[in-house]
């Protein structure tokens, strides 16, 4: 008996008890749809983490100034200003494959016309943009003369553009930052949220000396050429951990720290942090898929139960088929095809519901979901394997019946 004939017999047998067949497929439908939805949610979360990693930049080291104690109270990192511009220049000059960009940070109110906006102010150098892998949407970067002369020019993020200018072209416009007029010379491309949920586009960049002398009012720090943070970009192909060790040794040498003394700065390897978060999101995806796969297991058990009942109900039919010449493999194939057909139909219906459910979750909950063809094919294939696995025992039981005993069965 060929496969087409077996499939026709299976469909005819399933059509006899439509309600029972539908209820049997329900477990597979729920299982497949649950797997697709959960994998889509997990893949969406992982894709979001990857976007944040790309937005932050790859192979980055973040060096923060140390903490200081005032009146017995320990202040946070960055309060000591133990770093300076020379540290950043030394890192770029003495460590192969490393490019450093120093920065000072503060906050200020921006005013343009009758609109205003409070944002973060970063005083930095031209190396900041390539280190952060941040391109300009329009305009230009800082020129050497503007850096050395503490020029009143700035580059703004997309959030500042939207809040201050709206549809107006910001290039060449003059904004006031703490009553100091600045000319907008560039607009940054959109970065989006950071891994901590902060808006990376809500900022203003200006020359380092301009920020210290004209905006932040840090005259003492300007004399010391102190900075609060140094970003270090490690070239692709180099070991970030090895470069981090070289950076730490160089800074300790420059700061004249004795062996055994604590660092007066904090060095963080963002690549390790991002890799850990990416691994966590990947584990979450696998866990969600594993939990949803339990539904497929339950559906498979339901198929086995119904097929065992079907074998019992159709014992005389099996005996009659065997009496007129049906072979053992024909009976085995007949019931196995019935089980696989139940799983296949359930898998296809579950796929449609799963894809629709994933998009419904995205619309209602506002979550990022990512439906992949691999996840859909895996769910359907798992449904077929479930049908084969749980349908084999009832089919084998039917095929091993003795024709005479089957005909006598009441």
Helices and strands as residue ranges (DSSP letters): H 3-16, H 18-56, E 60-65, E 69-70, E 73-74, E 83-84, H 85-94, E 98-112, E 115-124, H 127-131, E 136-139, H 144-148, E 153-156, H 158-160, I 161-165, E 174-177, E 180-188, E 203-207, H 208-210, I 211-215, H 219-224, E 226-227, E 229-234, H 240-254, E 265-269, H 270-313, H 315-323, H 328-365, H 373-399, H 403-408
